[in-house]
Amino acid sequence: MLKLSLKRLFSDWKSYFLIIIGSAMTAASINMFLTPNKIAPGGLSGIGIVLYYLFGLPVGTTMLVLNIPLFILGIRHLGGVFGVKTLFSTVILSVMIDSTTFLPVLTREPLLASIYGGIMMGAGLGLVFRSGATTGGTDLAAKIIHKFIPFLTLGQLLLAVDFSVIVFAAVVFGDYELALYAIITLFVGSQVIDGILEGVNFAKAVFIISNKSQYISERIMKDLDRGVTGLGGKGMYTGKDKVVLMCILKRTEIPIIKSIVKEIDSNAFVILTDVREVLGEGFKSYE
């Protein structure tokens, strides 16, 4: 029991540590790349950047103030589904944005700022999401709107909200090129978030259909030291039962398995597909 309690305590501390690190990275991206170049990539951060240039309001404080009514509406209509971690991450992010304005501006080139700002912001938000939290903002707004417009998916609503913020920023700044840069930031950031949450494409799954599956599997296990699973299949044209081999490989092992299959059965049917994340022996350990 004590061991489980200590493990849970460590897990909780690890989550909050990730939130702090992720918030710091997000704040740095806003202050070093996005705000100085008037790039507002959707969300409350985008609104905060616009209001900063209109009225001189601190970006972090603006985000925190705008999140308050969203949390109230969330409690009222969603039952407070966001939890303590989201409240913590929202406050920490706002504080860090306003407390890191001293960071140097690394570039005044909008394209570079949109790309590197998106990378850093995506990495930061990915760590926050990985910890089981969100930063409130448009995520919460999309959930609230979804309550009243259920025929649209959360993804569609989130995209609509972010796009509206980008258009709003372009109108205020009177420069529609800034909207294009903001879309680049939004796209790059989303890709980085997916990479952190789901894993980078570092592995491949191979499916092999052959009449010599037994020989191929033996060679794979011997030469690559990889496990192979035989799946039951049936050729619908011939009506014969077949064994479909499935194996997870690292990218560097792909040429080897192709050579093995070609050597044993050049008529074999081979399917290669990307794998986002692999947990288990020989790959990534369980957290």
C-alpha positions as CSV (number, residue, x, y, z in Angstrom):
1,M,0.0,0.0,0.0
2,L,2.8,2.4,0.9
3,K,4.6,1.5,-2.3
4,L,1.5,2.3,-4.4
5,S,1.1,5.6,-2.5
6,L,4.7,6.6,-3.1
7,K,4.3,5.7,-6.8
8,R,1.2,7.8,-7.1
9,L,2.8,10.7,-5.4
10,F,5.8,10.5,-7.7
11,S,3.4,10.3,-10.7
12,D,1.5,13.4,-9.5
13,W,4.8,15.4,-8.9
14,K,6.0,14.3,-12.3
15,S,2.7,15.6,-13.9
16,Y,3.0,19.0,-12.3
17,F,6.7,19.2,-13.2
18,L,5.8,18.6,-16.8
19,I,3.1,21.2,-16.6
20,I,5.6,23.8,-15.3
21,I,8.2,22.9,-18.0
22,G,5.6,22.9,-20.7
23,S,4.1,26.2,-19.6
24,A,7.6,27.7,-19.6
25,M,8.3,26.6,-23.1
26,T,4.9,27.9,-24.3
27,A,5.6,31.3,-22.6
28,A,9.0,31.5,-24.2
29,S,7.5,30.8,-27.7
30,I,5.0,33.7,-27.2
31,N,7.6,36.2,-25.9
32,M,10.5,35.2,-28.2
33,F,8.7,34.6,-31.5
34,L,5.0,35.2,-31.7
35,T,4.2,38.5,-29.8
36,P,7.1,40.5,-31.3
37,N,6.0,39.5,-34.8
38,K,2.3,40.0,-34.3
39,I,1.6,36.4,-34.9
40,A,-1.7,35.3,-33.2
41,P,-2.1,31.6,-33.7
42,G,-5.7,31.3,-32.4
43,G,-6.7,30.6,-28.9
44,L,-6.7,33.0,-26.0
45,S,-3.0,33.6,-26.5
46,G,-3.9,35.0,-29.9
47,I,-6.5,37.3,-28.4
48,G,-4.0,38.3,-25.8
49,I,-1.4,39.3,-28.4
50,V,-4.0,41.4,-30.3
51,L,-5.2,43.2,-27.1
52,Y,-1.5,43.7,-26.2
53,Y,-1.0,45.8,-29.3
54,L,-4.4,47.5,-29.0
55,F,-4.3,48.5,-25.4
56,G,-0.9,47.5,-24.0
57,L,-2.5,44.8,-21.8
58,P,-0.2,42.0,-20.6
59,V,-0.7,38.8,-22.6
60,G,-0.7,36.4,-19.7
61,T,-3.1,38.5,-17.5
62,T,-5.5,38.9,-20.4
63,M,-5.5,35.1,-20.9
64,L,-6.2,34.5,-17.2
65,V,-9.0,37.0,-17.1
66,L,-10.6,35.6,-20.3
67,N,-10.3,32.1,-18.8
68,I,-12.3,33.0,-15.7
69,P,-15.8,33.2,-17.4
70,L,-14.9,30.1,-19.5
71,F,-14.3,28.1,-16.3
72,I,-17.5,29.4,-14.8
73,L,-19.5,28.4,-17.9
74,G,-17.7,25.1,-17.9
75,I,-18.7,24.3,-14.3
76,R,-22.3,25.4,-15.2
77,H,-22.7,23.5,-18.4
78,L,-20.1,20.7,-18.3
79,G,-19.9,20.0,-14.6
80,G,-16.3,21.1,-14.1
81,V,-14.7,18.4,-16.2
82,F,-11.3,20.2,-16.5
83,G,-10.0,19.3,-13.0
84,V,-7.3,20.7,-10.7
85,K,-4.4,20.2,-13.2
86,T,-6.0,22.3,-15.8
87,L,-6.7,25.1,-13.3
88,F,-3.0,24.9,-12.2
89,S,-1.7,24.9,-15.8
90,T,-3.9,27.9,-16.7
91,V,-2.6,30.0,-13.9
92,I,1.0,28.9,-14.3
93,L,1.0,29.6,-18.0
94,S,-0.4,33.1,-17.5
95,V,2.1,33.9,-14.8
96,M,5.0,32.6,-16.9
97,I,4.0,34.6,-20.0
98,D,4.0,37.9,-18.0
99,S,7.2,37.0,-16.0
100,T,9.3,36.1,-19.1
101,T,8.8,39.2,-21.2
102,F,12.5,39.9,-20.6
103,L,13.5,37.1,-22.9
104,P,15.3,38.2,-26.1
105,V,13.5,38.4,-29.5
106,L,15.3,35.8,-31.6
107,T,14.0,36.8,-35.0
108,R,12.1,39.5,-36.8
109,E,11.5,37.3,-39.8
110,P,7.8,36.3,-39.7
111,L,8.3,33.0,-41.4
112,L,11.0,31.9,-39.0
113,A,9.0,33.1,-36.1
114,S,5.9,31.2,-37.2
115,I,7.8,28.0,-37.7
116,Y,10.0,28.0,-34.5
117,G,7.3,29.6,-32.5
118,G,5.0,26.8,-33.5
119,I,7.6,24.1,-32.7
120,M,8.3,25.5,-29.2
121,M,4.6,26.1,-28.4
122,G,3.7,22.7,-29.7
123,A,6.4,21.1,-27.5
124,G,5.2,23.0,-24.5
125,L,1.5,22.3,-24.9
126,G,2.3,18.7,-25.7
127,L,4.0,18.3,-22.3
128,V,1.0,19.9,-20.6
129,F,-1.5,17.6,-22.4
130,R,0.7,14.6,-21.7
131,S,0.4,15.4,-18.0
132,G,-3.3,15.1,-18.2
133,A,-4.1,18.8,-18.2
134,T,-5.1,21.5,-20.7
135,T,-4.7,25.3,-20.7
136,G,-8.4,26.0,-20.8
137,G,-9.0,28.6,-23.4
138,T,-10.4,27.5,-26.8
139,D,-10.4,23.8,-25.8
140,L,-12.9,24.7,-23.1
141,A,-14.8,27.1,-25.3
142,A,-15.2,24.4,-28.0
143,K,-16.6,22.0,-25.4
144,I,-19.1,24.6,-24.2
145,I,-20.2,25.4,-27.8
146,H,-20.4,21.7,-28.5
147,K,-23.0,21.4,-25.8
148,F,-25.3,23.6,-27.8
149,I,-24.2,22.6,-31.3
150,P,-23.8,18.8,-31.0
151,F,-23.9,18.1,-34.7
152,L,-20.4,19.6,-35.1
153,T,-17.4,17.7,-33.7
154,L,-15.1,19.2,-31.1
155,G,-12.3,19.2,-33.7
156,Q,-14.4,21.2,-36.1
157,L,-15.4,23.7,-33.4
158,L,-11.9,24.1,-32.1
159,L,-10.7,24.8,-35.7
160,A,-13.5,27.3,-36.2
161,V,-12.7,29.2,-32.9
162,D,-9.0,29.3,-33.7
163,F,-9.6,30.4,-37.3
164,S,-11.9,33.2,-36.0
165,V,-9.2,34.5,-33.7
166,I,-6.6,34.4,-36.6
167,V,-9.0,36.4,-38.9
168,F,-9.8,38.8,-36.0
169,A,-6.0,39.5,-35.6
170,A,-5.5,40.0,-39.3
171,V,-8.3,42.6,-39.4
172,V,-7.0,44.4,-36.4
173,F,-3.4,44.5,-37.6
174,G,-4.5,45.3,-41.2
175,D,-2.2,42.6,-42.6
176,Y,-3.6,39.4,-43.9
177,E,-0.1,37.9,-44.4
178,L,0.0,37.7,-40.7
179,A,-3.0,35.3,-40.8
180,L,-1.0,33.1,-43.2
181,Y,1.9,33.0,-40.8
182,A,-0.4,32.3,-37.9
183,I,-1.9,29.3,-39.8
184,I,1.7,28.0,-40.3
185,T,2.3,28.3,-36.5
186,L,-1.0,26.5,-35.8
187,F,-0.2,23.6,-38.2
188,V,3.4,23.2,-37.0
189,G,2.3,23.3,-33.4
190,S,-0.4,20.7,-33.9
191,Q,2.1,18.3,-35.5
192,V,4.5,18.7,-32.7
193,I,1.8,18.1,-30.1
194,D,0.7,14.9,-32.0
195,G,4.3,13.7,-32.0
196,I,4.7,14.2,-28.3
197,L,1.3,12.6,-27.4
198,E,1.3,9.7,-29.8
199,G,5.0,9.2,-30.5
200,V,7.1,10.1,-33.5
201,N,7.0,7.8,-36.6
202,F,10.1,5.8,-35.5
203,A,8.8,2.3,-36.2
204,K,7.1,0.3,-39.0
205,A,4.5,-2.5,-38.9
206,V,5.0,-5.1,-41.7
207,F,2.3,-7.6,-42.8
208,I,3.5,-10.4,-45.0
209,I,1.2,-12.8,-46.9
210,S,3.0,-15.8,-48.3
211,N,2.7,-19.5,-48.8
212,K,6.1,-19.8,-47.1
213,S,5.2,-17.9,-43.9
214,Q,6.8,-20.5,-41.6
215,Y,10.3,-20.1,-43.3
216,I,10.0,-16.3,-43.4
217,S,9.0,-16.0,-39.7
218,E,12.0,-18.3,-38.7
219,R,14.4,-16.1,-40.6
220,I,13.0,-12.9,-39.1
221,M,13.3,-14.2,-35.6
222,K,16.8,-15.5,-36.2
223,D,18.3,-12.6,-38.2
224,L,16.5,-9.7,-36.6
225,D,15.7,-11.1,-33.2
226,R,12.2,-9.7,-33.6
227,G,9.0,-11.4,-32.5
228,V,6.5,-12.4,-35.2
229,T,2.8,-13.0,-34.9
230,G,0.8,-15.2,-37.2
231,L,-2.7,-13.9,-37.9
232,G,-5.4,-16.1,-39.3
233,G,-6.4,-15.1,-42.9
234,K,-8.2,-16.5,-45.9
235,G,-7.6,-15.9,-49.6
236,M,-11.1,-15.0,-50.9
237,Y,-10.2,-15.9,-54.5
238,T,-8.7,-19.3,-53.8
239,G,-10.7,-20.0,-50.6
240,K,-7.5,-21.3,-48.9
241,D,-6.5,-20.4,-45.3
242,K,-3.3,-18.4,-45.0
243,V,-1.1,-17.2,-42.1
244,V,-0.5,-13.4,-42.3
245,L,2.7,-12.5,-40.5
246,M,2.8,-9.3,-38.5
247,C,6.1,-7.8,-37.2
248,I,7.0,-4.4,-35.7
249,L,10.4,-3.1,-36.9
250,K,12.7,-0.1,-36.5
251,R,13.2,1.8,-39.7
252,T,16.8,0.6,-40.1
253,E,15.6,-3.0,-40.2
254,I,13.2,-2.5,-43.2
255,P,15.9,-3.3,-45.9
256,I,16.8,-6.5,-44.1
257,I,13.2,-7.9,-43.9
258,K,12.7,-7.0,-47.5
259,S,15.8,-9.0,-48.4
260,I,14.6,-12.0,-46.4
261,V,11.2,-12.0,-48.0
262,K,12.6,-11.6,-51.5
263,E,15.1,-14.5,-50.9
264,I,12.4,-16.9,-49.6
265,D,9.3,-16.0,-51.6
266,S,9.6,-13.3,-54.3
267,N,5.9,-13.6,-54.9
268,A,5.0,-12.7,-51.3
269,F,2.6,-9.7,-50.6
270,V,4.2,-7.2,-48.2
271,I,2.5,-4.2,-46.5
272,L,4.5,-1.6,-44.6
273,T,2.7,1.0,-42.5
274,D,3.8,3.7,-40.0
275,V,3.4,3.0,-36.3
276,R,3.0,6.1,-34.0
277,E,4.1,4.4,-30.8
278,V,5.3,1.0,-29.7
279,L,5.3,-0.1,-26.1
280,G,7.1,-3.3,-25.1
281,E,10.3,-5.3,-25.2
282,G,12.8,-3.9,-27.8
283,F,11.0,-0.6,-28.0
284,K,9.6,1.9,-25.5
285,S,9.0,0.9,-21.9
286,Y,5.6,1.5,-20.2
287,E,5.5,4.7,-18.1
